[in-house]
């Protein structure tokens, strides 16, 4: 609301500035050695009243009620009608001021230098000491002849000129109004998109967390029958995992250090379940850099590897490697493919965990991330590369 109000104030401030410049022009144009010719300035200001009235009607009535509501046909018709009434009907019905030419003698040629709105012409050479046109004196100087000229051609020329100026004013008004309208729409769309992204990210994370805990609880359930002590240790590790998910996973990003600690807790949980025959290894940088990553992004790949890569009948392995380069992080997880996991959708990246991970990454990074998979008959390698900054 504050942004909308400030933009409205700025728009109206531009209108005030433009009209202030227009009204200030005659103060410099109608100026001679004796000062400002207020009579001519007043005539100029009175001549701008119809244009100011047109602007007010268009900006505060016609555009909000018709054009901005996409009633374009009605807007065009009403705008044309207003122009005709203000600049043609009213002048023709009330009549235009009488026009005169001041020249030194009847034999002088007509030299029209310029015209002011009341139709008085001045020959610049007719009045020594004055350059260009100036407001005529109340009475012609002695020795000069007041020569009335034809009203009809000049009247229609003035009407056409005023109508063209009116159309130009409407065009400028429409351009400014639409510019600010587009700025408001663009800001509104950015806010809507931001809210949509936040809602979708929250929804996706809400899907990931139950999915992750479902697998972990299944692991603990299996340990209870195999080794009670290991099951107790598993509950402790699970509590650490839950603390991370409850307090950190709801953020947009977390530190890489916290994400790696979460993965280590999860791997310790898996070591309690599986025998020493499963080859589990991790490789991290000696000094963990202070960078941010999406919560559970790296953990999802690790969990997926244990879910689909471990078998009790064949030798299995899960290897994780974390590399940090200049402006990017590469996390690679390679695992064996168990017989029961062969052909499972999760191995191709279409499971719930990986599918939601890719959606989150797309929402956060757009096209700045990459996810590659390589699969052979016995091995599956997933490599995720993300920038260190959003």
C-alpha positions as CSV (number, residue, x, y, z in Angstrom):
1,X,0.0,0.0,0.0
2,X,2.8,2.4,0.8
3,X,4.6,1.7,-2.4
4,X,1.3,2.2,-4.4
5,X,0.8,5.6,-2.6
6,X,4.4,6.7,-3.2
7,X,4.0,5.8,-6.9
8,X,0.8,7.8,-7.1
9,X,2.4,10.8,-5.5
10,X,5.3,10.5,-8.0
11,X,3.0,10.3,-11.0
12,X,1.0,13.4,-9.9
13,X,4.2,15.2,-9.1
14,X,5.3,14.7,-12.7
15,X,2.0,16.2,-13.9
16,X,2.5,19.2,-11.5
17,X,6.0,19.7,-12.8
18,X,5.0,19.6,-16.5
19,X,2.2,22.1,-16.0
20,X,4.4,24.4,-13.9
21,X,6.9,24.5,-16.7
22,X,4.1,25.3,-19.2
23,X,2.8,28.2,-17.0
24,X,6.3,29.5,-16.4
25,X,7.2,29.8,-20.1
26,X,5.3,33.1,-20.7
27,X,7.1,34.7,-17.8
28,X,10.3,34.5,-19.9
29,X,8.7,34.9,-23.3
30,X,6.7,38.0,-22.5
31,X,9.6,40.0,-21.0
32,X,11.3,43.1,-22.1
33,X,13.4,45.9,-20.5
34,X,10.4,47.1,-18.5
35,X,9.8,43.7,-16.9
36,X,7.2,41.0,-17.4
37,X,4.2,42.0,-19.6
38,X,1.5,40.7,-17.3
39,X,-1.3,41.4,-19.7
40,X,0.2,39.1,-22.3
41,X,1.0,36.5,-19.6
42,X,-2.5,36.6,-18.3
43,X,-3.9,36.0,-21.9
44,X,-1.5,33.1,-22.3
45,X,-2.6,31.5,-19.0
46,X,-6.3,32.0,-19.9
47,X,-5.5,30.3,-23.3
48,X,-4.2,27.2,-21.5
49,X,-7.3,26.7,-19.4
50,X,-9.1,24.6,-22.0
51,X,-6.0,22.3,-22.3
52,X,-5.8,22.0,-18.5
53,X,-9.5,21.2,-18.3
54,X,-9.0,18.5,-21.0
55,X,-6.1,17.0,-19.0
56,X,-8.1,16.9,-15.8
57,X,-11.1,15.2,-17.4
58,X,-8.9,12.7,-19.2
59,X,-6.5,11.8,-16.3
60,X,-9.0,11.6,-13.5
61,X,-12.3,10.6,-15.1
62,X,-12.0,9.2,-18.7
63,X,-8.9,7.0,-18.2
64,X,-9.8,5.5,-14.8
65,X,-13.4,4.9,-15.7
66,X,-12.9,3.7,-19.3
67,X,-9.5,3.0,-20.7
68,X,-8.0,1.4,-17.6
69,X,-11.1,-0.8,-17.5
70,X,-10.4,-1.9,-21.1
71,X,-13.4,0.0,-22.5
72,X,-11.3,1.3,-25.3
73,X,-14.1,2.1,-27.8
74,X,-16.0,4.1,-25.2
75,X,-12.8,5.9,-24.2
76,X,-12.0,7.0,-27.8
77,X,-15.5,8.2,-28.5
78,X,-15.7,10.2,-25.2
79,X,-12.2,11.7,-25.7
80,X,-13.1,12.8,-29.3
81,X,-16.4,14.2,-28.0
82,X,-14.7,16.2,-25.3
83,X,-12.1,17.6,-27.8
84,X,-14.9,18.6,-30.2
85,X,-16.9,20.4,-27.5
86,X,-14.0,22.2,-25.8
87,X,-12.0,23.2,-28.9
88,X,-14.6,23.5,-31.7
89,X,-18.1,23.8,-30.5
90,X,-17.5,26.3,-27.7
91,X,-15.2,28.6,-29.7
92,X,-17.6,28.7,-32.7
93,X,-20.6,29.3,-30.5
94,X,-19.0,32.1,-28.4
95,X,-16.9,33.6,-31.3
96,X,-13.2,34.3,-31.4
97,X,-11.6,37.7,-30.6
98,X,-11.2,40.1,-33.4
99,X,-7.9,40.0,-35.2
100,X,-5.8,43.0,-36.2
101,X,-2.6,43.7,-38.1
102,X,-0.6,46.7,-37.0
103,X,1.5,48.1,-39.9
104,X,3.3,51.4,-40.5
105,X,1.1,52.3,-43.6
106,X,-1.6,50.9,-45.7
107,X,0.9,50.0,-48.4
108,X,3.0,47.8,-46.2
109,X,3.1,44.2,-46.9
110,X,1.6,41.9,-44.3
111,X,4.4,40.3,-42.3
112,X,3.1,37.8,-39.9
113,X,5.8,36.9,-37.4
114,X,3.7,35.0,-34.8
115,X,0.4,34.8,-33.2
116,X,-0.9,34.8,-29.7
117,X,-4.1,33.1,-28.7
118,X,-6.3,36.2,-29.0
119,X,-5.3,36.6,-32.7
120,X,-3.3,39.8,-32.6
121,X,-0.5,40.0,-35.1
122,X,2.6,42.2,-34.9
123,X,5.1,43.2,-37.5
124,X,8.5,43.2,-35.8
125,X,9.8,46.0,-37.9
126,X,6.8,48.1,-37.2
127,X,7.8,48.9,-33.7
128,X,11.4,50.1,-33.4
129,X,13.2,48.7,-30.3
130,X,11.2,45.5,-30.1
131,X,12.4,42.2,-31.5
132,X,10.0,39.4,-32.5
133,X,6.4,39.7,-31.4
134,X,5.3,41.3,-28.2
135,X,2.0,42.0,-26.6
136,X,0.3,44.9,-28.6
137,X,-0.2,48.2,-26.8
138,X,-3.7,49.1,-25.8
139,X,-3.8,51.4,-28.7
140,X,-1.8,51.4,-32.0
141,X,1.1,53.9,-31.8
142,X,0.7,57.2,-33.7
143,X,1.4,56.8,-37.4
144,X,0.3,53.1,-37.5
145,X,-2.8,51.9,-39.1
146,X,-5.1,49.2,-37.5
147,X,-5.9,46.8,-40.4
148,X,-8.6,44.1,-39.6
149,X,-7.9,40.9,-41.5
150,X,-10.2,38.1,-42.5
151,X,-11.5,36.0,-39.6
152,X,-12.6,32.8,-41.5
153,X,-9.3,31.2,-42.6
154,X,-7.4,32.2,-39.4
155,X,-10.3,31.0,-37.2
156,X,-10.2,27.4,-38.7
157,X,-6.5,27.4,-38.6
158,X,-6.5,28.1,-34.9
159,X,-9.1,25.5,-34.3
160,X,-7.1,22.9,-36.1
161,X,-3.9,23.8,-34.3
162,X,-5.6,23.7,-30.9
163,X,-7.2,20.4,-31.7
164,X,-3.8,18.9,-32.6
165,X,-2.3,20.2,-29.4
166,X,-5.2,18.7,-27.4
167,X,-4.5,15.3,-29.1
168,X,-0.8,15.6,-28.2
169,X,-1.7,16.3,-24.6
170,X,-3.9,13.3,-24.5
171,X,-1.1,11.1,-26.0
172,X,1.4,12.3,-23.4
173,X,-1.0,11.8,-20.6
174,X,-1.8,8.3,-21.8
175,X,1.9,7.4,-22.1
176,X,2.7,8.6,-18.6
177,X,-0.4,6.9,-17.1
178,X,0.3,3.5,-18.8
179,X,4.0,3.7,-17.8
180,X,3.1,4.0,-14.1
181,X,0.4,1.4,-14.5
182,X,2.9,-1.1,-16.1
183,X,5.3,-0.4,-13.2
184,X,2.6,-1.2,-10.7
185,X,1.6,-4.3,-12.5
186,X,5.2,-5.5,-12.8
187,X,5.8,-5.0,-9.1
188,X,2.5,-6.8,-8.3
189,X,3.5,-9.7,-10.4
190,X,6.9,-9.9,-8.7
191,X,5.2,-10.0,-5.3
192,X,2.7,-12.6,-6.5
193,X,5.5,-14.7,-8.0
194,X,7.6,-14.4,-4.8
195,X,4.6,-15.6,-2.7
196,X,4.0,-18.4,-5.1
197,X,7.6,-19.6,-4.9
198,X,7.6,-19.4,-1.1
199,X,4.4,-21.4,-0.9
200,X,5.6,-24.0,-3.4
201,X,9.0,-24.4,-1.6
202,X,7.2,-24.9,1.7
203,X,4.9,-27.5,0.1
204,X,7.8,-29.3,-1.5
205,X,9.8,-29.4,1.8
206,X,6.7,-30.6,3.6
207,X,6.6,-33.5,1.1
208,X,10.3,-34.3,1.5
209,X,10.3,-34.4,5.3
210,X,7.6,-37.1,5.8
211,X,9.2,-39.1,2.9
212,X,12.6,-39.0,4.7
213,X,11.2,-39.9,8.2
214,X,9.2,-42.7,6.7
215,X,12.4,-44.4,5.5
216,X,14.3,-43.7,8.7
217,X,11.6,-45.1,11.0
218,X,11.5,-48.2,8.8
219,X,15.2,-48.6,9.4
220,X,14.8,-48.3,13.2
221,X,11.9,-50.8,13.1
222,X,14.2,-53.3,11.5
223,X,16.9,-52.6,14.1
224,X,14.6,-53.3,17.0
225,X,14.4,-57.0,16.1
226,X,18.1,-57.3,15.1
227,X,20.0,-55.3,17.9
228,X,18.2,-53.4,20.6
229,X,21.3,-51.4,21.6
230,X,21.8,-50.2,18.0
231,X,18.1,-49.4,17.9
232,X,18.6,-47.1,20.9
233,X,21.6,-45.4,19.2
234,X,19.5,-45.0,16.1
235,X,16.8,-43.2,18.1
236,X,19.5,-40.8,19.4
237,X,20.7,-40.1,15.9
238,X,17.2,-39.7,14.7
239,X,16.6,-37.0,17.4
240,X,19.5,-35.1,16.0
241,X,18.1,-35.4,12.5
242,X,14.7,-34.2,13.7
243,X,16.2,-31.2,15.4
244,X,17.8,-30.1,12.1
245,X,14.6,-30.6,10.1
246,X,12.4,-28.8,12.7
247,X,14.6,-25.8,13.2
248,X,16.7,-25.4,10.0
249,X,15.0,-27.2,7.1
250,X,12.2,-24.6,7.0
251,X,14.7,-21.9,5.9
252,X,15.4,-21.1,2.3
253,X,19.1,-21.9,2.8
254,X,21.4,-23.2,5.6
255,X,25.1,-23.3,6.1
256,X,26.9,-26.1,4.3
257,X,28.4,-27.1,7.6
258,X,25.0,-27.9,9.0
259,X,23.9,-29.8,6.0
260,X,27.1,-32.0,6.2
261,X,26.5,-32.6,9.9
262,X,23.0,-33.7,9.1
263,X,24.4,-36.1,6.4
264,X,26.9,-37.5,8.9
265,X,24.2,-38.2,11.5
266,X,22.2,-40.0,8.8
267,X,25.2,-42.0,7.7
268,X,25.9,-43.1,11.3
269,X,22.3,-44.1,11.5
270,X,22.7,-46.3,8.4
271,X,26.0,-47.8,9.8
272,X,24.0,-49.1,12.8
273,X,21.6,-50.9,10.5
274,X,24.0,-52.4,7.9
275,X,26.9,-54.7,8.5
276,X,30.5,-53.9,7.8
277,X,30.2,-55.5,4.4
278,X,28.6,-52.3,3.1
279,X,31.4,-49.9,2.0
280,X,30.4,-46.4,3.1
281,X,32.9,-43.6,2.6
282,X,32.7,-39.8,2.7
283,X,35.1,-37.2,1.3
284,X,34.9,-33.6,2.4
285,X,37.2,-30.5,2.1
286,X,39.6,-30.2,5.0
287,X,38.2,-26.7,5.7
288,X,34.5,-26.4,5.3
289,X,33.7,-23.1,3.5
290,X,31.1,-20.7,4.8
291,X,28.5,-21.0,2.0
292,X,24.8,-21.5,1.9
293,X,22.9,-24.4,0.4
294,X,19.2,-25.4,0.3
295,X,18.3,-27.6,3.3
296,X,18.1,-31.3,2.6
297,X,19.3,-30.8,-1.0
298,X,22.5,-32.9,-0.5
299,X,20.9,-35.2,2.1
300,X,18.3,-36.2,-0.4
301,X,20.9,-37.6,-2.8
302,X,22.5,-39.5,0.1
303,X,19.3,-40.9,1.3
304,X,18.3,-42.0,-2.2
305,X,21.7,-43.8,-2.5
306,X,21.1,-45.9,0.6
307,X,17.5,-46.6,-0.3
308,X,18.3,-48.0,-3.7
309,X,21.9,-49.0,-3.5
310,X,22.2,-51.4,-0.5
311,X,21.7,-55.2,-0.8
312,X,22.2,-57.9,1.8
313,X,23.0,-60.5,-0.9
314,X,25.8,-58.7,-2.8
315,X,28.6,-56.4,-1.9
316,X,27.2,-52.8,-1.7
317,X,28.7,-49.4,-1.4
318,X,27.8,-45.7,-1.0
319,X,30.5,-43.1,-1.7
320,X,30.0,-39.4,-1.3
321,X,32.4,-36.6,-2.4
322,X,32.0,-32.9,-1.8
323,X,33.9,-30.4,-3.9
324,X,33.9,-26.7,-3.4
325,X,35.1,-24.5,-6.3
326,X,35.1,-20.9,-7.2
327,X,31.4,-20.0,-6.9
328,X,30.0,-23.5,-7.0
329,X,29.5,-26.7,-5.0
330,X,29.6,-30.2,-6.6
331,X,28.2,-33.1,-4.5
332,X,28.6,-36.5,-6.1
333,X,27.1,-39.7,-4.7
334,X,27.8,-43.1,-6.2
335,X,26.2,-46.3,-5.1
336,X,25.8,-49.9,-6.1
337,X,22.5,-51.0,-7.6
338,X,20.8,-53.7,-5.7
339,X,18.8,-56.4,-7.5
340,X,15.5,-55.2,-6.1
341,X,16.3,-51.6,-7.1
342,X,17.0,-52.4,-10.7
343,X,14.5,-50.5,-12.8
344,X,12.9,-48.7,-9.8
345,X,11.7,-45.2,-10.7
346,X,13.7,-43.6,-7.9
347,X,16.9,-44.6,-9.7
348,X,16.1,-42.6,-12.7
349,X,15.3,-39.5,-10.8
350,X,11.5,-39.8,-10.8
351,X,11.0,-40.8,-7.2
352,X,9.3,-38.5,-4.7
353,X,12.6,-37.4,-3.1
354,X,14.6,-36.6,-6.3
355,X,11.6,-35.2,-8.1
356,X,10.9,-32.7,-5.4
357,X,14.6,-31.9,-5.1
358,X,14.8,-30.9,-8.8
359,X,11.7,-28.8,-8.5
360,X,13.2,-26.9,-5.5
361,X,16.4,-26.4,-7.3
362,X,14.7,-25.0,-10.3
363,X,12.6,-22.6,-8.2
364,X,15.7,-21.4,-6.4
365,X,18.4,-21.3,-9.1
366,X,16.5,-21.4,-12.4
367,X,19.0,-22.7,-15.0
368,X,22.1,-21.9,-12.8
369,X,22.3,-25.5,-11.4
370,X,23.0,-28.8,-13.0
371,X,22.1,-32.4,-12.1
372,X,23.6,-35.3,-13.9
373,X,23.2,-39.0,-13.6
374,X,25.3,-41.9,-14.9
375,X,24.2,-45.5,-14.7
376,X,25.8,-48.7,-15.6
377,X,24.7,-52.3,-14.8
378,X,26.1,-52.2,-11.3
379,X,26.6,-48.5,-10.4
380,X,24.6,-45.3,-10.2
381,X,26.3,-41.9,-9.9
382,X,24.4,-38.7,-9.2
383,X,26.2,-35.4,-9.4
384,X,24.7,-32.1,-8.3
385,X,26.3,-28.7,-9.0
386,X,24.8,-25.6,-7.5
387,X,26.1,-22.0,-7.1
388,X,27.3,-20.8,-3.7
389,X,25.1,-17.8,-3.9
390,X,21.4,-17.5,-4.8
